[in-house]
């Protein structure tokens, strides 16, 4: 039982050493992640649309 309490004391001790981000840093990083995700989705969608169009074009011209 003593080792479990020592473990949690160590966890609390380490958490006191953590430098937590400010509210503004969290907001800025969240915006960066959202914009990056939107750009990745847009690029992936354009590639998917282009490849779909290409395959349909090739299939229709083979007939």
C-alpha positions in Angstrom: 0.0 0.0 0.0 2.9 2.3 0.7 4.3 2.0 -2.8 0.9 3.1 -4.3 0.8 6.3 -2.1 4.5 7.0 -3.0 3.5 6.7 -6.7 0.7 9.2 -6.4 2.9 11.6 -4.3 5.4 11.4 -7.2 2.7 12.1 -9.7 1.5 15.2 -7.8 5.1 16.3 -7.4 5.8 16.0 -11.1 2.5 17.8 -12.0 3.6 20.8 -9.9 6.7 21.1 -12.2 4.6 21.3 -15.4 4.4 24.7 -17.1 0.7 24.9 -18.3 -0.1 26.9 -21.4 -2.0 30.2 -21.0 -5.6 30.5 -22.2 -4.4 32.5 -25.2 -1.8 29.9 -26.2 -4.5 27.2 -26.1 -6.8 29.3 -28.3 -4.0 30.0 -30.8 -2.9 26.4 -31.0 -6.5 25.3 -31.4 -7.0 27.7 -34.3 -3.8 26.5 -36.0 -5.0 22.9 -35.7 -8.4 23.7 -37.1 -7.0 25.7 -40.0 -4.5 22.9 -40.8 -7.3 20.3 -40.7 -9.5 22.3 -43.0 -6.6 22.7 -45.5 -5.8 19.0 -45.3 -9.5 18.2 -45.9 -9.6 20.6 -48.9 -6.5 19.1 -50.5 -7.7 15.6 -50.0 -11.1 16.4 -51.4 -9.6 18.0 -54.5 -7.4 15.0 -55.1 -10.3 12.7 -54.6 -12.5 14.7 -57.0 -9.8 14.9 -59.6 -9.1 11.1 -59.5 -12.8 10.3 -59.6 -13.2 12.6 -62.7 -10.2 11.0 -64.3 -11.4 7.4 -63.7 -14.9 8.3 -65.0 -13.4 9.9 -68.1 -11.2 6.9 -68.8 -14.1 4.4 -68.3 -16.4 6.4 -70.6 -13.9 6.7 -73.4 -13.1 2.9 -73.4 -16.7 2.0 -74.3 
